[in-house]
Amino acid sequence: MWLMGASAAAPEFVSTLTRLLQFDDVPVQESALWAVWGLGRSAATPEILSSLARLLGHERAPVRRSVTSVMKHLAVPATQEIVSVLARMLDRDDTSSLESAVDGVSAVGPSVATPEVIFSLARLLAHNDAAVRQLATDTVGHLGAAATMPAILPALTRANEHGDVPTLQLILRLMVAVGPSVATPEVLSSLARLLAHNDAAVRQMATDAVGRLGAGAAMPEILSAIARVLEDSVSDVRRSALRAVSGMGAPAATPQMLSILARLSEQDDANLRQWVAATVQQLGSAAATPEVLSILARLLRQGDLQSQSALCIVGHIGASAATPEILASLAHLLNHGKRSVRPSAAAVLPMLGPTAITPEILSALPTLLEEDVGGVAGSALQWIRGIGALAATPGVLTTVRRLLVDRQQSRRLVAADAIASLHADDLRVFERSEELVGRKVEDLARLR
């Protein structure tokens, strides 16, 4: 029958198919389903849709898969019967039924996004099975904000007014799954209030939602609330707040926010300092305020573990961080007695580029080129590539000449790399060496 296509969709055929779909015999049901597929949208009568809704809850997964395939092919509407079956299936515990329900939601599309279905999906976002959580996330994303928004905002307001924490958490998970398109002024105002909730779990979920909404969430009310949460008494909430700042990016770099980040970077908690450094990385040059740079310079002068976080922040801010105080501290760290400190300091040089050129830093460069530990020589070479002949000091040239004839191949390769980077058209960078007066860079390279 399915080979006849839409021409077979006479009332008597449709009536026959309806009876076959009701048979308690799987092969018969499967055959009837494929016949409905062949008839196409002309088969989407109320009787057929009712039968599909009943089979959607079938105990056998292959039958359910066939039903969802037919539903998608027919572009079936979200009848009350289909919506009710899907909502019941979404509340089941077995993964197979949940997968079928999610497939059914995707097959029907945005028209199925009733509050009943949306909140069932929200519960699945907290399921203990990662595969189910991913299915729910994909489905919510497929439905989109246009379908989910009518259910989100009223429920968010109602749950907040009634102090219904479990429902609040479900809605916030739903907002995280939907993403930036949900960031309307009304939703953001509700989020700002939730950031001050007395339940730490709600505050954390609210900050996660802000981070997921991105730059679109960076309204004054949200920024003020996030600034307060950055100093929350619960460490997990603070960490979520830092992720939220990262998610919003440069629009979140307000004076208040940067002042708090600067204070946090001085804390004894190494994990917290690392989180702050990752946050500043996302803010980039927007974080280069006098207050932040002053604190970074002070941390660099300490020369301990705190200087490691400060170096990371300086590198990610980039050239805007190259103040005289920071460069002086950086020069000191490049000559630090602890070999564990020098790699971090050297790694910052390529990020600062030509702005890091000072007599003190250039004087440290020969030693860095000879360093065998922690990628120091590699960082020095990367910086030289960026500044070229500006690195051609007598000390650097002497070191390169010595490394070219070193017994270790790795050192000879460092010298060759430096030569290539120092080279410029008709530039006689080795004129100060009595042995090599008048020799060009390429001449020296051939001495190997």
VOPAGU-2260 file (C-alpha; in pm, 1 decimal, decimal comma):
REM VOPAGU-2260
SITE   aa  ch    i         X         Y         Z
SITE  MET   A    0       0,0       0,0       0,0
SITE  TRP   A    1     279,6     241,2      80,7
SITE  LEU   A    2     404,4     210,3    -280,0
SITE  MET   A    3      80,4     376,2    -393,9
SITE  GLY   A    4     168,6     690,3    -197,8
SITE  ALA   A    5     -85,8     963,8    -133,6
SITE  SER   A    6    -323,9     817,4    -393,8
SITE  ALA   A    7    -402,9     540,7    -143,6
SITE  ALA   A    8    -523,8     786,2     119,4
SITE  ALA   A    9    -890,5     715,1      57,5
SITE  PRO   A   10   -1107,6     703,0     370,3
SITE  GLU   A   11   -1143,2     324,4     352,6
SITE  PHE   A   12    -762,3     276,2     334,3
SITE  VAL   A   13    -705,3     513,3     625,6
SITE  SER   A   14    -973,7     333,1     823,7
SITE  THR   A   15    -807,9      -1,0     752,6
SITE  LEU   A   16    -468,2     132,4     860,6
SITE  THR   A   17    -619,6     265,1    1180,7
SITE  ARG   A   18    -751,0     -82,4    1265,0
SITE  LEU   A   19    -414,9    -243,9    1177,6
SITE  LEU   A   20    -228,2       0,1    1402,9
SITE  GLN   A   21    -450,6    -112,7    1687,6
SITE  PHE   A   22    -364,2    -481,7    1641,7
SITE  ASP   A   23    -168,1    -635,4    1927,7
SITE  ASP   A   24      80,8    -780,3    1683,3
SITE  VAL   A   25     414,9    -608,1    1632,1
SITE  PRO   A   26     481,3    -717,2    1268,8
SITE  VAL   A   27     134,7    -597,9    1172,3
SITE  GLN   A   28     185,3    -266,8    1351,4
SITE  GLU   A   29     523,7    -218,5    1183,9
SITE  SER   A   30     375,9    -285,3     839,4
SITE  ALA   A   31      92,2     -45,2     904,9
SITE  LEU   A   32     336,4     222,9    1023,3
SITE  TRP   A   33     536,6     200,5     703,2
SITE  ALA   A   34     215,1     215,6     503,3
SITE  VAL   A   35     130,4     538,7     684,9
SITE  TRP   A   36     483,1     663,2     601,9
SITE  GLY   A   37     414,9     590,7     233,8
SITE  LEU   A   38      88,1     780,8     237,8
SITE  GLY   A   39     264,7    1087,9     371,6
SITE  ARG   A   40      95,7    1388,3     525,0
SITE  SER   A   41    -236,9    1296,5     374,0
SITE  ALA   A   42    -250,4    1014,8     631,9
SITE  ALA   A   43    -234,2    1252,5     930,5
SITE  THR   A   44    -600,2    1215,0    1017,5
SITE  PRO   A   45    -723,0    1246,8    1376,6
SITE  GLU   A   46    -769,4     867,5    1391,2
SITE  ILE   A   47    -415,5     795,9    1267,9
SITE  LEU   A   48    -264,3    1057,8    1501,5
SITE  SER   A   49    -449,1     900,8    1794,1
SITE  SER   A   50    -309,1     559,4    1703,0
SITE  LEU   A   51      42,6     702,8    1670,9
SITE  ALA   A   52      11,7     860,9    2014,5
SITE  ARG   A   53     -86,9     524,1    2162,4
SITE  LEU   A   54     200,8     339,3    1991,6
SITE  LEU   A   55     445,8     610,6    2098,9
SITE  GLY   A   56     423,7     460,4    2447,5
SITE  HIS   A   57     470,3     101,4    2323,5
SITE  GLU   A   58     673,1    -130,5    2544,0
SITE  ARG   A   59     907,2    -225,4    2257,7
SITE  ALA   A   60    1174,0      24,2    2153,8
SITE  PRO   A   61    1176,9     -71,5    1779,3
SITE  VAL   A   62     808,2      12,9    1757,2
SITE  ARG   A   63     862,9     346,2    1930,8
SITE  ARG   A   64    1148,2     428,2    1690,6
SITE  SER   A   65     925,9     351,3    1392,1
SITE  VAL   A   66     653,3     574,5    1534,9
SITE  THR   A   67     885,4     873,3    1587,2
SITE  SER   A   68    1022,9     829,0    1232,8
SITE  VAL   A   69     668,5     835,1    1092,3
SITE  MET   A   70     576,6    1135,4    1308,1
SITE  LYS   A   71     874,2    1330,8    1177,0
SITE  HIS   A   72     798,6    1231,9     816,5
SITE  LEU   A   73     436,3    1337,6     849,7
SITE  ALA   A   74     525,6    1658,6    1039,1
SITE  VAL   A   75     251,6    1573,0    1285,3
SITE  PRO   A   76     105,6    1853,4    1497,4
SITE  ALA   A   77     130,1    1857,2    1875,6
SITE  THR   A   78    -209,6    1712,7    1961,5
SITE  GLN   A   79    -305,8    1702,4    2326,9
SITE  GLU   A   80    -289,3    1323,3    2316,5
SITE  ILE   A   81      66,1    1321,7    2175,8
SITE  VAL   A   82     181,9    1587,5    2423,8
SITE  SER   A   83      37,5    1391,9    2717,4
SITE  VAL   A   84     207,2    1068,8    2609,2
SITE  LEU   A   85     541,4    1244,3    2562,0
SITE  ALA   A   86     519,8    1411,9    2902,9
SITE  ARG   A   87     448,9    1075,6    3070,7
SITE  MET   A   88     738,6     911,3    2888,0
SITE  LEU   A   89     974,3    1192,7    2988,1
SITE  ASP   A   90     896,4    1113,9    3351,8
SITE  ARG   A   91     999,6     748,1    3322,2
SITE  ASP   A   92    1324,7     618,1    3463,5
SITE  ASP   A   93    1435,7     376,6    3191,9
SITE  THR   A   94    1679,7     523,6    2942,7
SITE  SER   A   95    1518,9     356,8    2640,3
SITE  SER   A   96    1179,8     522,0    2701,6
SITE  LEU   A   97    1348,9     856,4    2766,2
SITE  GLU   A   98    1538,4     832,3    2438,5
SITE  SER   A   99    1213,1     758,3    2254,3
SITE  ALA   A  100    1041,2    1051,2    2424,3
SITE  VAL   A  101    1321,9    1290,0    2332,7
SITE  ASP   A  102    1306,1    1161,0    1973,6
SITE  GLY   A  103     932,2    1224,6    1979,3
SITE  VAL   A  104     976,8    1581,8    2101,1
SITE  SER   A  105    1231,6    1645,8    1826,4
SITE  ALA   A  106     997,6    1490,5    1568,2
SITE  VAL   A  107     703,6    1714,8    1657,4
SITE  GLY   A  108     921,0    2025,6    1696,3
SITE  PRO   A  109     861,8    2358,8    1874,4
SITE  SER   A  110     483,7    2317,4    1882,2
SITE  VAL   A  111     524,8    2046,6    2147,3
SITE  ALA   A  112     691,5    2288,5    2390,9
SITE  THR   A  113     411,1    2309,8    2644,9
SITE  PRO   A  114     501,5    2387,2    3007,3
SITE  GLU   A  115     437,1    2021,0    3088,3
SITE  VAL   A  116     694,8    1896,6    2835,1
SITE  ILE   A  117     943,5    2176,0    2902,3
SITE  PHE   A  118     961,7    2100,1    3272,6
SITE  SER   A  119     994,8    1730,0    3207,7
SITE  LEU   A  120    1293,9    1811,5    2987,2
SITE  ALA   A  121    1431,5    2036,6    3258,8
SITE  ARG   A  122    1424,7    1745,0    3502,0
SITE  LEU   A  123    1618,1    1534,3    3251,9
SITE  LEU   A  124    1891,2    1798,5    3244,0
SITE  ALA   A  125    1973,5    1680,3    3598,9
SITE  HIS   A  126    1949,7    1307,6    3516,2
SITE  ASN   A  127    2224,0    1082,8    3655,4
SITE  ASP   A  128    2289,8     936,7    3309,0
SITE  ALA   A  129    2516,0    1164,2    3103,8
SITE  ALA   A  130    2370,1    1032,3    2778,1
SITE  VAL   A  131    2019,2    1129,1    2887,8
SITE  ARG   A  132    2138,1    1474,1    2995,9
SITE  GLN   A  133    2296,0    1525,1    2655,0
SITE  LEU   A  134    1976,0    1414,7    2478,8
SITE  ALA   A  135    1773,9    1660,3    2685,3
SITE  THR   A  136    2021,9    1940,7    2618,8
SITE  ASP   A  137    2014,3    1874,7    2244,3
SITE  THR   A  138    1634,2    1868,1    2245,0
SITE  VAL   A  139    1600,6    2194,2    2436,3
SITE  GLY   A  140    1846,7    2351,8    2194,7
SITE  HIS   A  141    1642,4    2220,4    1903,0
SITE  LEU   A  142    1320,7    2368,7    2043,0
SITE  GLY   A  143    1495,1    2704,2    2093,6
SITE  ALA   A  144    1413,4    3010,8    2297,7
SITE  ALA   A  145    1099,9    3094,1    2101,6
SITE  ALA   A  146     940,3    2772,6    2223,5
SITE  THR   A  147    1077,5    2766,6    2576,9
SITE  MET   A  148    1055,6    3134,0    2677,9
SITE  PRO   A  149     677,3    3138,2    2739,4
SITE  ALA   A  150     727,7    2864,0    2997,8
SITE  ILE   A  151    1051,7    2992,6    3152,2
SITE  LEU   A  152     974,0    3343,3    3272,0
SITE  PRO   A  153     640,0    3287,3    3450,8
SITE  ALA   A  154     772,6    2971,5    3614,9
SITE  LEU   A  155    1091,2    3146,8    3723,6
SITE  THR   A  156     893,7    3427,8    3884,9
SITE  ARG   A  157     644,5    3191,6    4049,8
SITE  ALA   A  158     911,6    2957,1    4187,2
SITE  ASN   A  159    1110,6    3249,5    4327,3
SITE  GLU   A  160     804,8    3397,7    4497,0
SITE  HIS   A  161     714,0    3061,8    4654,9
SITE  GLY   A  162    1069,8    2976,5    4757,5
SITE  ASP   A  163    1053,9    2656,4    4548,3
SITE  VAL   A  164    1427,9    2582,5    4529,7
SITE  PRO   A  165    1409,3    2251,1    4333,6
SITE  THR   A  166    1198,4    2413,8    4062,6
SITE  LEU   A  167    1429,8    2715,8    4053,0
SITE  GLN   A  168    1724,5    2485,9    3991,2
SITE  LEU   A  169    1539,5    2307,3    3710,3
SITE  ILE   A  170    1451,8    2635,3    3540,1
SITE  LEU   A  171    1807,4    2761,9    3569,0
SITE  ARG   A  172    1937,9    2440,5    3413,7
SITE  LEU   A  173    1689,9    2493,7    3134,2
SITE  MET   A  174    1820,3    2848,3    3079,7
SITE  VAL   A  175    2177,2    2718,3    3062,1
SITE  ALA   A  176    2068,4    2467,4    2797,1
SITE  VAL   A  177    1881,9    2726,2    2587,8
SITE  GLY   A  178    2170,6    2973,8    2595,5
SITE  PRO   A  179    2212,5    3341,3    2499,0
SITE  SER   A  180    1881,1    3378,7    2317,2
SITE  VAL   A  181    1697,1    3363,7    2649,9
SITE  ALA   A  182    1864,1    3684,2    2778,5
SITE  THR   A  183    1564,9    3916,6    2777,7
SITE  PRO   A  184    1552,7    4211,9    3021,7
SITE  GLU   A  185    1281,2    4037,1    3223,8
SITE  VAL   A  186    1480,7    3715,4    3258,4
SITE  LEU   A  187    1797,3    3905,8    3351,2
SITE  SER   A  188    1614,3    4098,4    3621,5
SITE  SER   A  189    1491,8    3771,5    3768,6
SITE  LEU   A  190    1844,4    3629,4    3748,3
SITE  ALA   A  191    1987,2    3931,5    3929,8
SITE  ARG   A  192    1749,7    3864,6    4219,1
SITE  LEU   A  193    1844,4    3496,5    4226,2
SITE  LEU   A  194    2212,1    3588,1    4254,9
SITE  ALA   A  195    2129,5    3711,7    4603,5
SITE  HIS   A  196    1923,0    3403,7    4697,6
SITE  ASN   A  197    1980,4    3261,3    5045,0
SITE  ASP   A  198    2037,4    2911,0    4903,1
SITE  ALA   A  199    2395,3    2865,7    4779,1
SITE  ALA   A  200    2290,3    2606,2    4521,0
SITE  VAL   A  201    2051,2    2857,1    4362,0
SITE  ARG   A  202    2318,1    3129,3    4361,1
SITE  GLN   A  203    2558,9    2892,0    4189,7
SITE  MET   A  204    2306,8    2786,9    3925,7
SITE  ALA   A  205    2217,9    3152,2    3864,7
SITE  THR   A  206    2584,5    3243,2    3807,9
SITE  ASP   A  207    2619,3    2945,2    3572,3
SITE  ALA   A  208    2321,0    3077,4    3376,7
SITE  VAL   A  209    2475,1    3426,1    3356,1
SITE  GLY   A  210    2798,2    3279,2    3219,9
SITE  ARG   A  211    2608,2    3079,1    2959,5
SITE  LEU   A  212    2412,4    3385,0    2845,3
SITE  GLY   A  213    2740,8    3561,9    2767,6
SITE  ALA   A  214    2790,7    3929,1    2684,9
SITE  GLY   A  215    2417,2    3975,4    2647,1
SITE  ALA   A  216    2383,0    3935,1    3024,0
SITE  ALA   A  217    2618,9    4225,4    3103,0
SITE  MET   A  218    2353,0    4470,6    3217,4
SITE  PRO   A  219    2425,6    4694,1    3523,3
SITE  GLU   A  220    2193,4    4499,3    3753,4
SITE  ILE   A  221    2363,3    4167,9    3670,5
SITE  LEU   A  222    2716,6    4312,2    3691,0
SITE  SER   A  223    2653,4    4456,1    4037,5
SITE  ALA   A  224    2508,8    4124,8    4156,9
SITE  ILE   A  225    2797,9    3920,2    4012,1
SITE  ALA   A  226    3049,5    4157,1    4176,0
SITE  ARG   A  227    2891,9    4075,9    4512,6
SITE  VAL   A  228    2889,2    3701,4    4443,3
SITE  LEU   A  229    3262,0    3710,5    4360,3
SITE  GLU   A  230    3317,3    3745,0    4735,5
SITE  ASP   A  231    3057,9    3484,9    4832,7
SITE  SER   A  232    3128,6    3277,6    5144,2
SITE  VAL   A  233    3094,1    2954,0    4941,2
SITE  SER   A  234    3394,9    2872,3    4722,8
SITE  ASP   A  235    3193,4    2690,8    4453,4
SITE  VAL   A  236    2973,0    2997,3    4415,2
SITE  ARG   A  237    3280,5    3222,3    4383,9
SITE  ARG   A  238    3421,2    2995,6    4116,7
SITE  SER   A  239    3092,6    3002,4    3924,1
SITE  ALA   A  240    3091,7    3381,3    3950,9
SITE  LEU   A  241    3440,6    3395,3    3800,8
SITE  ARG   A  242    3322,7    3174,7    3514,4
SITE  ALA   A  243    3028,9    3411,2    3467,3
SITE  VAL   A  244    3267,6    3707,3    3435,5
SITE  SER   A  245    3469,3    3508,3    3180,2
SITE  GLY   A  246    3151,4    3425,5    2990,1
SITE  MET   A  247    3046,3    3790,5    2968,0
SITE  GLY   A  248    3395,4    3893,2    2854,5
SITE  ALA   A  249    3512,5    4254,6    2814,6
SITE  PRO   A  250    3169,3    4409,6    2892,7
SITE  ALA   A  251    3212,2    4273,5    3246,2
SITE  ALA   A  252    3536,8    4466,6    3304,1
SITE  THR   A  253    3380,1    4739,1    3517,6
SITE  PRO   A  254    3592,9    4926,7    3775,7
SITE  GLN   A  255    3406,7    4750,0    4057,5
SITE  MET   A  256    3462,5    4405,6    3902,2
SITE  LEU   A  257    3831,2    4465,6    3833,1
SITE  SER   A  258    3888,1    4599,3    4182,5
SITE  ILE   A  259    3747,6    4278,9    4330,1
SITE  LEU   A  260    3947,6    4060,4    4089,2
SITE  ALA   A  261    4262,4    4246,0    4190,7
SITE  ARG   A  262    4194,3    4178,0    4558,8
SITE  LEU   A  263    4119,3    3811,9    4492,5
SITE  SER   A  264    4449,0    3771,3    4308,5
SITE  GLU   A  265    4625,8    3846,9    4639,6
SITE  GLN   A  266    4451,4    3572,6    4836,2
SITE  ASP   A  267    4647,6    3282,7    4986,3
SITE  ASP   A  268    4422,3    3027,3    4812,0
SITE  ALA   A  269    4626,4    2902,8    4513,2
SITE  ASN   A  270    4318,3    2759,6    4341,0
SITE  LEU   A  271    4137,8    3090,4    4372,0
SITE  ARG   A  272    4433,9    3276,9    4222,7
SITE  GLN   A  273    4436,0    3032,3    3933,2
SITE  TRP   A  274    4064,9    3090,0    3870,6
SITE  VAL   A  275    4118,4    3466,6    3879,8
SITE  ALA   A  276    4401,6    3434,8    3627,8
SITE  ALA   A  277    4176,2    3235,7    3392,7
SITE  THR   A  278    3907,9    3504,2    3426,0
SITE  VAL   A  279    4145,6    3789,3    3348,5
SITE  GLN   A  280    4260,6    3593,1    3043,8
SITE  GLN   A  281    3910,0    3627,9    2900,1
SITE  LEU   A  282    3896,7    4000,5    2980,9
SITE  GLY   A  283    4232,1    4067,8    2811,1
SITE  SER   A  284    4344,5    4428,7    2778,9
SITE  ALA   A  285    4016,3    4547,0    2932,2
SITE  ALA   A  286    4163,4    4439,7    3268,7
SITE  ALA   A  287    4460,8    4678,1    3241,8
SITE  THR   A  288    4345,3    4933,4    3498,7
SITE  PRO   A  289    4596,3    5118,7    3719,9
SITE  GLU   A  290    4467,0    4938,8    4029,4
SITE  VAL   A  291    4502,6    4591,5    3876,3
SITE  LEU   A  292    4846,8    4666,5    3732,3
SITE  SER   A  293    4970,7    4809,0    4061,6
SITE  ILE   A  294    4868,4    4494,1    4248,9
SITE  LEU   A  295    5024,3    4273,6    3979,1
SITE  ALA   A  296    5354,3    4460,4    4011,5
SITE  ARG   A  297    5347,0    4408,9    4387,4
SITE  LEU   A  298    5276,1    4036,2    4348,4
SITE  LEU   A  299    5560,1    3999,0    4098,6
SITE  ARG   A  300    5803,2    4154,9    4342,5
SITE  GLN   A  301    5724,2    3885,6    4600,1
SITE  GLY   A  302    5886,6    3621,0    4381,0
SITE  ASP   A  303    5690,4    3330,5    4535,3
SITE  LEU   A  304    5395,3    3120,1    4421,5
SITE  GLN   A  305    5177,3    3430,5    4399,5
SITE  SER   A  306    5408,4    3567,3    4133,5
SITE  GLN   A  307    5322,6    3266,2    3914,1
SITE  SER   A  308    4954,8    3365,9    3900,8
SITE  ALA   A  309    5050,9    3729,9    3849,5
SITE  LEU   A  310    5276,9    3635,5    3557,1
SITE  CYS   A  311    4990,5    3443,6    3397,7
SITE  ILE   A  312    4762,5    3747,2    3430,8
SITE  VAL   A  313    5026,7    3984,8    3291,3
SITE  GLY   A  314    5076,8    3759,7    2990,7
SITE  HIS   A  315    4708,6    3743,5    2909,3
SITE  ILE   A  316    4657,7    4118,1    2948,9
SITE  GLY   A  317    4940,9    4161,6    2699,7
SITE  ALA   A  318    5117,3    4481,6    2597,0
SITE  SER   A  319    4882,0    4696,3    2806,4
SITE  ALA   A  320    5044,2    4545,0    3117,2
SITE  ALA   A  321    5397,3    4659,6    3027,5
SITE  THR   A  322    5433,9    4933,0    3289,2
SITE  PRO   A  323    5782,8    5027,6    3416,1
SITE  GLU   A  324    5707,4    4865,4    3753,6
SITE  ILE   A  325    5592,5    4536,5    3600,6
SITE  LEU   A  326    5884,5    4524,1    3356,0
SITE  ALA   A  327    6132,3    4586,4    3639,1
SITE  SER   A  328    5977,7    4300,5    3838,6
SITE  LEU   A  329    5980,8    4078,2    3530,3
SITE  ALA   A  330    6352,6    4144,4    3476,0
SITE  HIS   A  331    6416,2    4042,0    3835,8
SITE  LEU   A  332    6221,8    3715,3    3789,8
SITE  LEU   A  333    6412,8    3633,7    3470,0
SITE  ASN   A  334    6727,3    3624,6    3685,5
SITE  HIS   A  335    6556,9    3454,9    3981,2
SITE  GLY   A  336    6760,2    3204,4    4179,3
SITE  LYS   A  337    6483,7    2941,5    4158,1
SITE  ARG   A  338    6487,1    2765,1    3824,0
SITE  SER   A  339    6115,5    2694,2    3867,9
SITE  VAL   A  340    6037,6    3067,6    3844,1
SITE  ARG   A  341    6232,7    3154,9    3529,1
SITE  PRO   A  342    6021,5    2947,4    3282,8
SITE  SER   A  343    5702,1    3129,6    3383,5
SITE  ALA   A  344    5874,0    3467,2    3355,2
SITE  ALA   A  345    6026,2    3386,0    3015,0
SITE  ALA   A  346    5689,7    3264,6    2882,6
SITE  VAL   A  347    5546,5    3614,5    2934,3
SITE  LEU   A  348    5799,6    3784,1    2701,8
SITE  PRO   A  349    5641,6    3673,3    2369,2
SITE  MET   A  350    5302,1    3789,7    2496,4
SITE  LEU   A  351    5435,7    4138,4    2569,1
SITE  GLY   A  352    5631,9    4167,6    2244,2
SITE  PRO   A  353    5839,9    4482,7    2182,1
SITE  THR   A  354    5683,8    4655,2    2485,7
SITE  ALA   A  355    5902,7    4433,3    2706,9
SITE  ILE   A  356    6228,7    4574,6    2567,7
SITE  THR   A  357    6427,3    4730,0    2851,3
SITE  PRO   A  358    6804,7    4725,0    2914,2
SITE  GLU   A  359    6750,0    4495,8    3214,1
SITE  ILE   A  360    6543,2    4240,9    3023,9
SITE  LEU   A  361    6777,3    4245,3    2723,2
SITE  SER   A  362    7070,4    4181,5    2957,1
SITE  ALA   A  363    6895,3    3867,1    3082,2
SITE  LEU   A  364    6840,8    3735,2    2728,9
SITE  PRO   A  365    7184,3    3564,3    2681,4
SITE  THR   A  366    7130,1    3356,7    2995,4
SITE  LEU   A  367    6781,3    3260,5    2883,9
SITE  LEU   A  368    6913,6    3133,1    2549,2
SITE  GLU   A  369    7147,2    2897,7    2734,0
SITE  GLU   A  370    6879,0    2770,6    2974,2
SITE  ASP   A  371    6813,5    2398,6    2927,4
SITE  VAL   A  372    6510,6    2364,2    3157,2
SITE  GLY   A  373    6139,1    2439,2    3127,3
SITE  GLY   A  374    6130,4    2571,7    2773,0
SITE  VAL   A  375    6309,8    2893,2    2871,5
SITE  ALA   A  376    6526,9    2903,1    2558,7
SITE  GLY   A  377    6218,0    2840,1    2343,5
SITE  SER   A  378    6033,8    3133,8    2501,0
SITE  ALA   A  379    6340,6    3355,8    2452,2
SITE  LEU   A  380    6359,8    3256,0    2084,6
SITE  GLN   A  381    5990,4    3325,2    2037,6
SITE  TRP   A  382    6039,0    3674,7    2179,1
SITE  ILE   A  383    6342,8    3732,2    1953,2
SITE  ARG   A  384    6132,8    3634,0    1651,2
SITE  GLY   A  385    5891,2    3908,6    1747,6
SITE  ILE   A  386    6145,4    4186,2    1802,6
SITE  GLY   A  387    6407,7    4087,1    1543,1
SITE  ALA   A  388    6729,1    4287,0    1524,8
SITE  LEU   A  389    6631,0    4485,7    1834,6
SITE  ALA   A  390    6759,8    4183,8    2029,5
SITE  ALA   A  391    7105,1    4204,9    1870,1
SITE  THR   A  392    7296,8    4322,2    2176,6
SITE  PRO   A  393    7667,7    4235,4    2217,4
SITE  GLY   A  394    7577,3    3985,0    2488,3
SITE  VAL   A  395    7323,7    3806,5    2270,8
SITE  LEU   A  396    7556,4    3797,6    1970,1
SITE  THR   A  397    7843,2    3658,0    2175,0
SITE  THR   A  398    7617,0    3389,0    2318,7
SITE  VAL   A  399    7485,0    3293,2    1975,5
SITE  ARG   A  400    7839,6    3263,0    1839,5
SITE  ARG   A  401    7937,0    3034,0    2126,2
SITE  LEU   A  402    7623,1    2817,8    2095,7
SITE  LEU   A  403    7685,0    2763,7    1724,5
SITE  VAL   A  404    7989,2    2549,6    1803,8
SITE  ASP   A  405    7848,3    2387,8    2119,7
SITE  ARG   A  406    7875,3    2011,1    2149,4
SITE  GLN   A  407    7500,5    1976,1    2214,1
SITE  GLN   A  408    7288,5    1977,0    1901,0
SITE  SER   A  409    6995,2    2137,6    2085,1
SITE  ARG   A  410    7211,1    2441,8    2164,4
SITE  ARG   A  411    7334,1    2469,0    1807,0
SITE  LEU   A  412    6971,0    2465,9    1691,9
SITE  VAL   A  413    6891,5    2748,0    1936,3
SITE  ALA   A  414    7174,1    2952,4    1783,7
SITE  ALA   A  415    7060,1    2884,1    1427,0
SITE  ASP   A  416    6703,5    2985,2    1515,9
SITE  ALA   A  417    6830,0    3306,6    1676,5
SITE  ILE   A  418    7036,2    3390,6    1368,7
SITE  ALA   A  419    6734,2    3356,7    1141,8
SITE  SER   A  420    6533,2    3582,8    1370,2
SITE  LEU   A  421    6804,1    3848,1    1401,4
SITE  HIS   A  422    6857,9    3868,4    1027,8
SITE  ALA   A  423    6747,1    4178,6     839,1
SITE  ASP   A  424    6828,1    4295,7     487,1
SITE  ASP   A  425    7195,9    4394,3     462,5
SITE  LEU   A  426    7222,9    4415,7     843,3
SITE  ARG   A  427    7572,0    4340,2     973,4
SITE  VAL   A  428    7471,1    4248,2    1326,7
SITE  PHE   A  429    7809,7    4101,7    1418,2
SITE  GLU   A  430    8027,5    4402,1    1337,3
SITE  ARG   A  431    8127,1    4443,5    1702,6
SITE  SER   A  432    8301,1    4107,7    1704,9
SITE  GLU   A  433    8665,9    4143,3    1601,1
SITE  GLU   A  434    8663,3    3794,2    1456,9
SITE  LEU   A  435    8355,9    3860,1    1243,7
SITE  VAL   A  436    8385,1    4221,5    1135,8
SITE  GLY   A  437    8196,8    4277,0     811,6
SITE  ARG   A  438    8034,4    3933,7     814,2
SITE  LYS   A  439    7661,5    3912,8     751,5
SITE  VAL   A  440    7427,0    3692,4     946,6
SITE  GLU   A  441    7403,9    3430,8     673,2
SITE  ASP   A  442    7785,3    3412,3     667,6
SITE  LEU   A  443    7788,2    3322,8    1036,1
SITE  ALA   A  444    7521,1    3057,6     981,2
SITE  ARG   A  445    7754,1    2881,6     737,4
SITE  LEU   A  446    8027,1    2858,2    1001,1
SITE  ARG   A  447    7852,9    2550,1    1140,4
